[in-house]
Structure formats: structure tokens, C-alpha cells
Amino acid sequence: MIRRLVFFIAASFLPWLLVAKDHTREVAVPFGSVSVSVGFPEHLPGTLSSIEHRFFNISSEREYGSLGIVPSTGPLPIEEGSILEQPGFFSAGTTEPVIHIQITATPRGAMHRYAFFREEGLPGREGKILVDLTGGKEDPDNEFLWTEIRVTDQHVVTGSCIRRGKWNTAHMFFAIRFSRPVKRFYAVEGENGPENYPLLRGKDLSAVFEFDLFKGEIQYVDDGVLEVQIAFSSVDALGALNNLKAEQDGKSFEALKWDAAQRWEREMDVITIDEPMGNELLEKRRALVYRALYATMLHPSLAHDTDGRFRGNDNNIYESDFHLNYTSLFPADPAGYSLMTLLKPERSRQFVASMLAYYDRNVLKLLPGEGARHPAVTLLTDAHAKGILPSSLIPRLLDAIYHTVTSAYEPVISIMQEVGFVPASAAGSSLSLTRKLSYEYWCLTTMAGSDGDFNMVNRMRPMVTSYQWLLEPKTGYARQRNRDLSWYEDPDSLLHRDDLLYIPHNMADVVERVGGRKAFEKRLDSTDRFNELPYLYLWTGAPWKGQQLIREMMDAYDLKEGSPAWFVFSAMGLYPLCPATDQYVLGVPYFKKMTVRLENGKVLTIEAPHLTDRNIYVKEVKWNGKVLNTSFISHQQIMQGGVLEFSMTSAPVRGRTFRNERLPYSYLKK
């Protein structure tokens, strides 16, 4: 089964999915520190322009630093049909010069293998690579302040770059080891150092390294081949070198490639789509689910060296003694955190521990993120609500969430507390910010209630419904207000009038303010699509419309633009519509049978035996053989394992509706 899963990932979905409009391929291991992005510029089709190593993974873009490696010294035309991609592996052939490129990943680095050839097909006698630290030129807001390359011996190069990130000064240290001795090296910009000078420094530094690829007159098997091992650290160059030794010493390229594939197998073995192969459309759907699952495991990113050291957000050096330490926490999708809480609760615990450690080091007493810090607050509250954290941790969770959502250092939060909502003059997206902050204050009251602090619950209660200020009483349309409570005259107001149709923690109240179930249904029928939209039909008399819409959105899904966690959840027929509760609302599955192996050893089987492209409507749902008459299932039920069976039909089931306690959680349920 595992081999079959890897086959789908390696041979089916990647070549099909990563087509001309997708100009980078990332090579990484699950939740690793480094993503190797192979770039194919749109203005040079069929050309490889760079192999960029982004420290702390691709989700951070270049904020923490990047290092480019290019065999030869310029853009390389790709041989047609030569690209092969597998989890943790990439290979391609180039034509001018002729090079066979192979790349694999490790948790804290990567290994490259370049086979150079002469025109007649014989192994190349000489080769060169470009080490590029000029990424700051492409991203002036995150420019490199200083870069350095140090040649320590004929095989080993270390270096560093200091970068002005969006929120802090980021440090990246690296170590590179070549399989052949360096014959000659020089800085591309001569003022950065003379030829073969062992210490090169500058703001935008790149250097060329040249090698002899023959051992002598007798031809050897590895003639023409150059292997490049790379590792990174946020602490120092010694840390990068130690990471390289710990992860790559004594291991061949094939061994590291196998190890990367095994890491992906272990992580992705959690879900199996149990349907026969052969149908082309089915294979594309299956492949896209696995690709989406793969994407949910690219970040957050491992942050500490193999010896436990890491650079904290306060720029001090710490040791991770009791937990795996992660960074790049806030670019993750909140639904992605909920997915990990379901599929990999131990990983979620490590994310929580990393967030709390970040909070402890932060002099402003803020969780990681920016603005409202929505993902961090969601993760902490959701992990608590799902019961994967010890009750002894509640006071720390409450303290972290409280100081984050009431911080005087975030101007929008101060204004929200003063006025009762985010006024139009305070932010360009006052509607969405008010919605997010209302939800976060609800998270805070939920955590305070768990801790028995009902004074805080009562004090924060008005903030939970702050969004109500921005709903017109007569129409239920969303509209911005000014500080003096007058309506803001926005020429684009009609474009945003549906921005508050989704309030995760208080849907019953929204439905009432819109005008009831019928009026709410009409609003959903006419609004633009967003991820949660299909599931909101549960509050109408036509849940079947949501089921139809789920199928349409699944079929039209684009991984480059959509949430991969949304796609994986929706394929299972589940969705955490209100994270930080123990409920998953029910949708419609994408396959006849899926098996989910839970971390506690239990198995969740999702079946829809009569599902076809015509039978997309749910007639009834059974849990372990008994009819489930609610529109949701709880996390605790799922964790016991069992069979969730959807009975499907080709016609809308118009009488299957939900009211009162059969509807999902609402703060003010009617």
C-alpha cells in the first residue's frame, strides 16, 4: 500500500499537476528547514534559471535567507521530457551544456549530483558551479545586509548572510562540501576579493567554483560527476557543518534519496484512497488529493540544529531540550493546523510548544504572526478543544492568547477595544479584521471558561460579537463604519456586502440578522465562492445546494491558489467550519472509500459506495451503522475509530434539513 501511494505521488500527480504555469518545483522533506526551489522563468520557457535553497522552507519565501546553486554559470535549456519529480527528489537534463542534474533533500539541507558531459557523450573533463547570495536584489524589502563565503579547504566552503527580514534580522549560515577538490574560484564581482582568496565578503555576493572531473588518464565510473552537499543553520557556520555531518556523512546520494522518500511515505501513509486504478479522471482526483496532503506538510519548518541549538526570535541562542522546535509558524493555513490536529496530534503538540516558547521569548508578549495572529490563536484553542493537550497547560494557553489579542502594541487591537470594532479609517480591510478579532476574542473567552476565569469571560463577551456593529440592521449586509458610528461611504461597498456571511463561532446569529433561513439561502446563492460557502447551506432549507457546490469547487480546485487543507478535508466529507470546537461539519466525500489511520492506532473509514458523478447528493449518513441525524460529527467520535458511511443519490434530498441542536455550534444558537 505504501509503495502504491508513493507511485501515485511520484509518477502520477507531479508530472500532471506541475505544468507550464507553475514555475517552481520544491524539493523538501516533511516539515524540514530547507526547500530547494528549482526555478523555470516564464519569459524563458524550457529553461532552468536557478536552484534556490530557501532557509526555513518555502513558506517563508526569502525572509530567512536563500542560497542559489547553478551548475555552469547561466540559464540552462532543459532537454524535453527529461524532468522527473518524486517526493524529496528532482532530476532533469540540460542541453547546452549537457548536464544531468539530480537533487534530493534532508531535514536541514540538500545534496546535488551533477553529471557533466562533452558533446560526444563522454564524461566532462571540467565543471563549474555558481554559488549565488544575491537574492536580495529580487526582493528589496528583505535585502541582504551582509554576505560571506569562506573556503576552509579544497572541499569545504562555509558562509553566512544577514538579512533584513520583514519583522526581524534573519541569520543564515551554510556549509557546502564538494566531492572533488576546488581547482579555482573567484567572486563574480572582482571587488569582493581576488581570485582564490579564501574569504569573500560583500552585500550581493556570488562566486564561481571550478573543478577537474577526471582523476587521471584512466576512465573511472564517477568521471564527470560532481556531488555537492549543503546544510544550513541559524546559529553559526559550525552548526551548519555539524548538521551536514550528522545528516549526510557516510551516505550516498541514493541513500539520501531513499531516506527522503521514506520520510514522505511515513507521513502520507495516514490516508489511503481505496479505489481501483485505471480511470483517468479518478486518477487525477486521487493524485490531486495526495498532492494537497503533501503541500500541508511543507511547513511549519524545523528550526533547531542536530545538537538542539537554535536562534530565537530575540536573536539569542537557545537549546531545544524538551521538544522539536519549529518556525515559519504563521504562514501556515489555520485549516492546515486543524488537519494536523486530526491526523498528527503529536506534531500539533510540537507546534503548540514552539508557539509558547516563541511567546515566552517575545518581549512584547505576542504569539508568532502578524496583525491579528489568527493562525496562532486558532491552533492553540483548537488543540485544546480537541483534547490533545494536558489540562495543566490551560493557564499558559490563556495567558498567551490574552496578551496577544489584547496587546497595546498592535494599533488595530487597541482601536478595536476602544471603539468596539475596526473602523474604516484604521485598516483597509476593517470587515475581515473585525471578523477575525471577534473570533479570537471568542477563543479567549472559551479558554478563560476552561480555566474558570468567568470575570474575563464576562469582560470580553462584548468583543465576541463585534462584527454585529458592521451589519446593517435592515438588510444584514456588511458595511464599514466610522469611529463615530456613522456608515462609511465606500464606493466599493457592494463588493464587500457579503464579507460577514461567515462568522465561524456564531452562524445562527448571522442567519437571523440576514433575515432567516430563506433570506440567508438567497444570499449564499448570489455571493462569490469562498472555501466555507458550501458548508453554510447547513443553516438553510437546502443543504443539497452545498453538496452540489462542494463537488463543483473540488472539480475546479487549483492547488496554486486554493487551500490544500480545505481540499483534503473536503475530500473526506468533513470540514472544521469552526476551529476550536470539537466538531467537523459533514459535506460530501470525493471518493467511494477512504481510509484514515489515526495516530492512536484507530482507523476511520469513510465510505460512499454509490458515489458517482451523478450521485452527488447525500440521502443519509451513518456512523458505525447508526443514522447520524446531526450535521456534524465530533472529534472524540472520530478518534474512537469507525465507519462513516454516506448514502448517495442523484436527486437533491430536499427534506433533509437541520435545526437547533442538530446544527453545528453557535455562540448564540437559536
Secondary structure, 3 states (H helix, E strand, C coil): CHHHHHHHHHHHHHHHHCCCCCCEEEECCCCCCEEEEEECCCCCCCEECEEEEEECCHHHCCCCCEEEEEECCCCEEECCCCCEEECCEEEEEEECCEEEEEEEEECCEEEEEEEEECCCCCECCEEEEEEEECHHHHCHHHCEEEEEEEECCCCEEEEEEEEECCCCEEEEEEEEEECCCEEEEEECCHHHCCCCCCEEEECCEEEEEEEECCCCCCCCCCCCEEEEEEEEECCCHHHHHHHHHHHHCCCCHHHHHHHHHHHHHHHHCCEEECCCCCCHHHHHHHHHHHHHHHHCCCCCEECCCCCCEEECCCCCEEECCCCCCEECCCCCCHHHHHHHHHHCHHHHHHHHHHHHHHHHHCCCCCCCCCCCCHHHHHHHHHHHHCCCCCHHHHHHHHHHHHHHHCCCCCHHHHHHHHHCCCCCCCCCCHHHHHHHHHHHHHHHHHHHHHCCCHHHHHHHHHHHCHHHHHECCCCCCECCECCCCCECCCCCHHHHCCCCCCCCCCHHHHHHHHCCHHHHHHHHHHCCCCCCHHHHHHHCCCHHHHHHHHHHHHHCCCCCCCCHHHHHHHHHCEECCCCCCCEEEECCCCCCEEEEECCCCCEEEEECCCCCCCCCEEEEEEECCEECCCCEEEHHHHHCCEEEEEEEECCCCCCCCCCHHHCCCCCCCC
